[in-house]
Amino acid sequence: MIPACFSQPNTPPSSSTAQAPQNLVTCIYQTQLCNSLTYLTLTWFRTLLSHSLTIYAPHTFSITITLNPSTFSFFRTRPGAKSIYLTRPHKRSQKIKLYWDFSGALFSTRNSAEPDSCFYLAICCNGKVEFFLGDLFRILPLQLSTHQTGDQTLVSRREHVFGSTSYVSRGEFMGSKREIEIELCSGEVLRVKMDGQVCLVVKRLAWKFRGNEKIFIDGVEVEFYWDVLSWVVDSENGNGYGVFVFQVGDGGAVWPEMVGPEKKLMKKRLVGLTMASSIATLSPSNSGVLQWTEESSDGGRSSSSSSTRSCGSSNGGFSLLLYAWRRD
């Protein structure tokens, strides 16, 4: 008989884990910046004592914004702005300006890195708003609030969640806010929930440590992939991680490049794991299940180049990738 699952996703961290990550989310958007197609990477990172956002545009710019210096501080971040001048060969120098306000941002839970409402982030080029995130468009500087934003599309999302038997992700999926929970029951059974409803159960993980199944969410077909070999190999040490992919549509699997705090996290967390379980390197597409995902979405053809994997797709597909890390 399989023991019941007892999950504790909201257990507060001890003082010894003050610098340990509580949540890390990376989103990649397809947008236009200065008349050029750009894949913009936003990485939201939170620990008990710090909270930041790293914005990265390949070959263009990278900036980190401190959202809240300390959870225990009475002083939150103030609205800010920063100018960046781009110099490109055979082209005129162009000015990009970033505006943001996270001073009153609200979050779905106290551990969430990504804000839910009451914030904005705007990226402007030549006085035009070309990227906007948030719900406070009207409080932008007056000269910008009258402009409409350009087209932008969320093409993939990658999140690192932490726990012991329960791993919860809350964010936009299929056009609405959803809660996705991965439960590991007695090390033998994997249970996948969407908004509290069980949509898949995988038994005998020691034999089925990697696989894929089709699930249906609100009548829409979603391809689900899992790879828990690291959990199986490192079960005695209580370490390891699971990799889970939810893929919607025909756009293929697209993974943003790991930069900033996410790159540091992967380096730190992979130290100490056994060689067999350290499948994923700093290139996320090197994981076995991720290569499998790419090949499946490519109809059995050879996988795309690393630059394509890092830059996304305009075919309308969306991919959600979860790294579920066991706490030490």
C-alpha positions as a Python dict, from the first residue, in 0.01 Angstrom:
ca = {
    (1, 'M'): (0, 0, 0),
    (2, 'I'): (126, 348, -87),
    (3, 'P'): (136, 589, 213),
    (4, 'A'): (-65, 909, 179),
    (5, 'C'): (106, 1234, 83),
    (6, 'F'): (157, 1496, 350),
    (7, 'S'): (276, 1818, 188),
    (8, 'Q'): (410, 2125, 367),
    (9, 'P'): (474, 2383, 94),
    (10, 'N'): (459, 2685, 327),
    (11, 'T'): (696, 2574, 602),
    (12, 'P'): (896, 2884, 704),
    (13, 'P'): (1272, 2860, 651),
    (14, 'S'): (1508, 2843, 946),
    (15, 'S'): (1780, 3102, 1011),
    (16, 'S'): (2039, 2871, 856),
    (17, 'T'): (1860, 2898, 521),
    (18, 'A'): (1830, 3278, 519),
    (19, 'Q'): (2030, 3303, 196),
    (20, 'A'): (1873, 2998, 33),
    (21, 'P'): (1643, 3076, -262),
    (22, 'Q'): (1272, 3063, -190),
    (23, 'N'): (1159, 3115, -547),
    (24, 'L'): (1318, 3189, -885),
    (25, 'V'): (1120, 3250, -1203),
    (26, 'T'): (1254, 3320, -1553),
    (27, 'C'): (1020, 3436, -1830),
    (28, 'I'): (1108, 3502, -2193),
    (29, 'Y'): (906, 3743, -2405),
    (30, 'Q'): (915, 3798, -2778),
    (31, 'T'): (896, 4172, -2842),
    (32, 'Q'): (1031, 4458, -3051),
    (33, 'L'): (1306, 4687, -2923),
    (34, 'C'): (1427, 4970, -3145),
    (35, 'N'): (1273, 4807, -3455),
    (36, 'S'): (1451, 4475, -3391),
    (37, 'L'): (1294, 4144, -3289),
    (38, 'T'): (1417, 4072, -2936),
    (39, 'Y'): (1372, 3790, -2689),
    (40, 'L'): (1367, 3956, -2350),
    (41, 'T'): (1451, 3749, -2041),
    (42, 'L'): (1317, 3850, -1699),
    (43, 'T'): (1447, 3663, -1394),
    (44, 'W'): (1268, 3719, -1062),
    (45, 'F'): (1467, 3598, -761),
    (46, 'R'): (1378, 3595, -390),
    (47, 'T'): (1553, 3477, -75),
    (48, 'L'): (1454, 3549, 284),
    (49, 'L'): (1675, 3860, 289),
    (50, 'S'): (1674, 3985, -71),
    (51, 'H'): (1456, 4025, -377),
    (52, 'S'): (1565, 4123, -728),
    (53, 'L'): (1475, 4135, -1097),
    (54, 'T'): (1733, 4080, -1373),
    (55, 'I'): (1640, 4202, -1722),
    (56, 'Y'): (1846, 4068, -2010),
    (57, 'A'): (1831, 4129, -2385),
    (58, 'P'): (2093, 3928, -2581),
    (59, 'H'): (2374, 4143, -2722),
    (60, 'T'): (2190, 4455, -2603),
    (61, 'F'): (2181, 4509, -2226),
    (62, 'S'): (2153, 4350, -1882),
    (63, 'I'): (2035, 4522, -1565),
    (64, 'T'): (1947, 4405, -1213),
    (65, 'I'): (1690, 4593, -1004),
    (66, 'T'): (1671, 4547, -627),
    (67, 'L'): (1303, 4514, -544),
    (68, 'N'): (1329, 4499, -167),
    (69, 'P'): (1668, 4509, 13),
    (70, 'S'): (1532, 4319, 312),
    (71, 'T'): (1211, 4147, 409),
    (72, 'F'): (1250, 4304, 754),
    (73, 'S'): (1320, 4655, 622),
    (74, 'F'): (1064, 4934, 652),
    (75, 'F'): (1203, 5088, 333),
    (76, 'R'): (1086, 4936, 10),
    (77, 'T'): (1225, 5012, -330),
    (78, 'R'): (1114, 5341, -485),
    (79, 'P'): (1005, 5402, -843),
    (80, 'G'): (1310, 5417, -1068),
    (81, 'A'): (1440, 5478, -1418),
    (82, 'K'): (1760, 5407, -1610),
    (83, 'S'): (1888, 5508, -1954),
    (84, 'I'): (2094, 5279, -2177),
    (85, 'Y'): (2261, 5392, -2499),
    (86, 'L'): (2301, 5130, -2770),
    (87, 'T'): (2583, 5159, -3021),
    (88, 'R'): (2560, 4921, -3315),
    (89, 'P'): (2785, 4897, -3623),
    (90, 'H'): (2666, 5111, -3916),
    (91, 'K'): (2366, 5233, -3716),
    (92, 'R'): (2283, 5545, -3522),
    (93, 'S'): (2316, 5532, -3145),
    (94, 'Q'): (1976, 5464, -2988),
    (95, 'K'): (1850, 5534, -2638),
    (96, 'I'): (1657, 5278, -2436),
    (97, 'K'): (1500, 5389, -2111),
    (98, 'L'): (1356, 5163, -1841),
    (99, 'Y'): (1091, 5276, -1592),
    (100, 'W'): (965, 5073, -1298),
    (101, 'D'): (763, 5091, -980),
    (102, 'F'): (745, 4793, -742),
    (103, 'S'): (690, 5000, -425),
    (104, 'G'): (334, 4872, -374),
    (105, 'A'): (360, 4538, -554),
    (106, 'L'): (140, 4255, -429),
    (107, 'F'): (238, 3886, -439),
    (108, 'S'): (29, 3568, -442),
    (109, 'T'): (228, 3430, -146),
    (110, 'R'): (499, 3569, 80),
    (111, 'N'): (761, 3351, -92),
    (112, 'S'): (669, 3446, -450),
    (113, 'A'): (941, 3619, -650),
    (114, 'E'): (715, 3744, -930),
    (115, 'P'): (462, 4019, -841),
    (116, 'D'): (93, 3961, -901),
    (117, 'S'): (-40, 4317, -924),
    (118, 'C'): (14, 4686, -837),
    (119, 'F'): (342, 4730, -1029),
    (120, 'Y'): (481, 4819, -1368),
    (121, 'L'): (793, 4774, -1578),
    (122, 'A'): (823, 4970, -1903),
    (123, 'I'): (1098, 4967, -2165),
    (124, 'C'): (1098, 5257, -2409),
    (125, 'C'): (1292, 5333, -2725),
    (126, 'N'): (1294, 5682, -2877),
    (127, 'G'): (1010, 5785, -2647),
    (128, 'K'): (783, 5494, -2739),
    (129, 'V'): (675, 5222, -2495),
    (130, 'E'): (780, 4896, -2662),
    (131, 'F'): (747, 4657, -2367),
    (132, 'F'): (516, 4685, -2068),
    (133, 'L'): (450, 4449, -1779),
    (134, 'G'): (212, 4511, -1491),
    (135, 'D'): (-120, 4683, -1429),
    (136, 'L'): (-27, 5046, -1354),
    (137, 'F'): (6, 5185, -1706),
    (138, 'R'): (-174, 5508, -1614),
    (139, 'I'): (88, 5618, -1362),
    (140, 'L'): (372, 5609, -1615),
    (141, 'P'): (536, 5947, -1682),
    (142, 'L'): (282, 6163, -1865),
    (143, 'Q'): (474, 6172, -2193),
    (144, 'L'): (465, 5789, -2208),
    (145, 'S'): (119, 5704, -2074),
    (146, 'T'): (-46, 5829, -2395),
    (147, 'H'): (144, 5580, -2611),
    (148, 'Q'): (24, 5229, -2689),
    (149, 'T'): (264, 4944, -2625),
    (150, 'G'): (403, 4722, -2898),
    (151, 'D'): (321, 4354, -2945),
    (152, 'Q'): (475, 4116, -2691),
    (153, 'T'): (427, 3744, -2634),
    (154, 'L'): (523, 3523, -2341),
    (155, 'V'): (682, 3221, -2512),
    (156, 'S'): (823, 3027, -2216),
    (157, 'R'): (852, 3025, -1840),
    (158, 'R'): (1101, 2842, -1620),
    (159, 'E'): (1064, 2820, -1244),
    (160, 'H'): (1273, 2675, -961),
    (161, 'V'): (1062, 2554, -668),
    (162, 'F'): (1183, 2410, -339),
    (163, 'G'): (1033, 2161, -96),
    (164, 'S'): (1048, 1810, 44),
    (165, 'T'): (743, 1628, -93),
    (166, 'S'): (535, 1910, -243),
    (167, 'Y'): (642, 2161, -510),
    (168, 'V'): (402, 2441, -601),
    (169, 'S'): (413, 2684, -893),
    (170, 'R'): (171, 2977, -923),
    (171, 'G'): (170, 3182, -1240),
    (172, 'E'): (20, 3249, -1579),
    (173, 'F'): (-51, 2934, -1778),
    (174, 'M'): (-286, 2902, -2075),
    (175, 'G'): (-401, 3261, -2039),
    (176, 'S'): (-493, 3260, -1670),
    (177, 'K'): (-341, 3240, -1323),
    (178, 'R'): (-308, 2880, -1212),
    (179, 'E'): (-162, 2671, -932),
    (180, 'I'): (41, 2367, -1036),
    (181, 'E'): (149, 2120, -770),
    (182, 'I'): (389, 1828, -804),
    (183, 'E'): (367, 1577, -518),
    (184, 'L'): (622, 1306, -448),
    (185, 'C'): (460, 1036, -237),
    (186, 'S'): (689, 801, -43),
    (187, 'G'): (945, 831, -321),
    (188, 'E'): (743, 595, -542),
    (189, 'V'): (446, 788, -675),
    (190, 'L'): (428, 1118, -864),
    (191, 'R'): (104, 1314, -852),
    (192, 'V'): (36, 1619, -1072),
    (193, 'K'): (-236, 1867, -975),
    (194, 'M'): (-376, 2165, -1162),
    (195, 'D'): (-577, 2408, -946),
    (196, 'G'): (-623, 2133, -686),
    (197, 'Q'): (-747, 1872, -932),
    (198, 'V'): (-538, 1558, -991),
    (199, 'C'): (-465, 1529, -1364),
    (200, 'L'): (-195, 1258, -1363),
    (201, 'V'): (-56, 988, -1132),
    (202, 'V'): (269, 806, -1214),
    (203, 'K'): (354, 496, -1007),
    (204, 'R'): (679, 302, -963),
    (205, 'L'): (911, 595, -1031),
    (206, 'A'): (1218, 375, -991),
    (207, 'W'): (1120, 218, -1324),
    (208, 'K'): (937, 515, -1477),
    (209, 'F'): (1180, 789, -1380),
    (210, 'R'): (1143, 951, -1723),
    (211, 'G'): (840, 969, -1950),
    (212, 'N'): (565, 1174, -2106),
    (213, 'E'): (185, 1172, -2112),
    (214, 'K'): (-90, 1379, -2268),
    (215, 'I'): (-316, 1553, -2020),
    (216, 'F'): (-618, 1776, -2080),
    (217, 'I'): (-669, 2108, -1905),
    (218, 'D'): (-1000, 2284, -1974),
    (219, 'G'): (-1033, 2070, -2284),
    (220, 'V'): (-691, 2170, -2420),
    (221, 'E'): (-428, 1902, -2486),
    (222, 'V'): (-104, 1954, -2293),
    (223, 'E'): (207, 1740, -2337),
    (224, 'F'): (363, 1665, -1997),
    (225, 'Y'): (723, 1539, -1961),
    (226, 'W'): (903, 1436, -1643),
    (227, 'D'): (1257, 1335, -1548),
    (228, 'V'): (1317, 1236, -1183),
    (229, 'L'): (1635, 1029, -1228),
    (230, 'S'): (1819, 1264, -994),
    (231, 'W'): (1559, 1200, -723),
    (232, 'V'): (1593, 824, -768),
    (233, 'V'): (1975, 824, -766),
    (234, 'D'): (2012, 1063, -472),
    (235, 'S'): (1718, 936, -267),
    (236, 'E'): (1940, 815, 19),
    (237, 'N'): (2104, 1158, 50),
    (238, 'G'): (1774, 1344, 37),
    (239, 'N'): (1907, 1562, -245),
    (240, 'G'): (1844, 1584, -616),
    (241, 'Y'): (1587, 1754, -834),
    (242, 'G'): (1307, 1673, -1075),
    (243, 'V'): (1252, 1830, -1418),
    (244, 'F'): (894, 1879, -1543),
    (245, 'V'): (774, 2028, -1872),
    (246, 'F'): (423, 2138, -1971),
    (247, 'Q'): (403, 2210, -2343),
    (248, 'V'): (107, 2368, -2522),
    (249, 'G'): (65, 2418, -2896),
    (250, 'D'): (297, 2355, -3188),
    (251, 'G'): (558, 2619, -3122),
    (252, 'G'): (808, 2371, -2983),
    (253, 'A'): (1010, 2380, -2663),
    (254, 'V'): (1192, 2708, -2607),
    (255, 'W'): (1425, 2774, -2315),
    (256, 'P'): (1566, 3112, -2216),
    (257, 'E'): (1937, 3132, -2151),
    (258, 'M'): (2033, 3108, -1784),
    (259, 'V'): (2181, 3436, -1665),
    (260, 'G'): (2247, 3619, -1339),
    (261, 'P'): (2109, 3459, -1021),
    (262, 'E'): (1968, 3157, -1204),
    (263, 'K'): (2308, 3069, -1348),
    (264, 'K'): (2463, 3098, -1000),
    (265, 'L'): (2185, 2886, -851),
    (266, 'M'): (2244, 2601, -1097),
    (267, 'K'): (2617, 2601, -1027),
    (268, 'K'): (2561, 2592, -651),
    (269, 'R'): (2281, 2335, -644),
    (270, 'L'): (2453, 2087, -877),
    (271, 'V'): (2763, 2072, -657),
    (272, 'G'): (2751, 1758, -443),
    (273, 'L'): (2505, 1563, -657),
    (274, 'T'): (2624, 1234, -799),
    (275, 'M'): (2762, 1226, -1152),
    (276, 'A'): (2467, 1019, -1273),
    (277, 'S'): (2212, 1270, -1145),
    (278, 'S'): (2391, 1582, -1265),
    (279, 'I'): (2242, 1557, -1611),
    (280, 'A'): (2147, 1922, -1647),
    (281, 'T'): (2431, 2166, -1698),
    (282, 'L'): (2412, 2542, -1731),
    (283, 'S'): (2257, 2485, -2072),
    (284, 'P'): (1904, 2377, -1976),
    (285, 'S'): (1850, 2188, -2302),
    (286, 'N'): (2121, 1935, -2206),
    (287, 'S'): (1885, 1756, -1968),
    (288, 'G'): (1767, 1423, -2111),
    (289, 'V'): (1399, 1504, -2089),
    (290, 'L'): (1452, 1848, -2244),
    (291, 'Q'): (1630, 1701, -2545),
    (292, 'W'): (1347, 1452, -2571),
    (293, 'T'): (1093, 1736, -2558),
    (294, 'E'): (1267, 1918, -2841),
    (295, 'E'): (1286, 1608, -3058),
    (296, 'S'): (919, 1524, -2995),
    (297, 'S'): (804, 1876, -3082),
    (298, 'D'): (1025, 1868, -3392),
    (299, 'G'): (847, 1562, -3528),
    (300, 'G'): (1150, 1337, -3487),
    (301, 'R'): (1384, 1568, -3676),
    (302, 'S'): (1718, 1675, -3536),
    (303, 'S'): (1695, 1927, -3254),
    (304, 'S'): (1746, 2295, -3323),
    (305, 'S'): (2059, 2493, -3254),
    (306, 'S'): (2131, 2628, -2907),
    (307, 'S'): (2069, 2984, -3024),
    (308, 'T'): (1721, 2890, -3142),
    (309, 'R'): (1647, 2708, -2819),
    (310, 'S'): (1753, 3013, -2621),
    (311, 'C'): (1561, 3259, -2834),
    (312, 'G'): (1219, 3106, -2858),
    (313, 'S'): (966, 3068, -3134),
    (314, 'S'): (699, 3275, -3300),
    (315, 'N'): (476, 2975, -3381),
    (316, 'G'): (236, 3035, -3093),
    (317, 'G'): (348, 2753, -2862),
    (318, 'F'): (421, 2791, -2492),
    (319, 'S'): (643, 2587, -2260),
    (320, 'L'): (648, 2577, -1880),
    (321, 'L'): (958, 2419, -1726),
    (322, 'L'): (980, 2340, -1354),
    (323, 'Y'): (1294, 2248, -1163),
    (324, 'A'): (1180, 2092, -833),
    (325, 'W'): (1466, 2098, -581),
    (326, 'R'): (1470, 1901, -259),
    (327, 'R'): (1566, 2113, 37),
    (328, 'D'): (1884, 2017, 219),
}
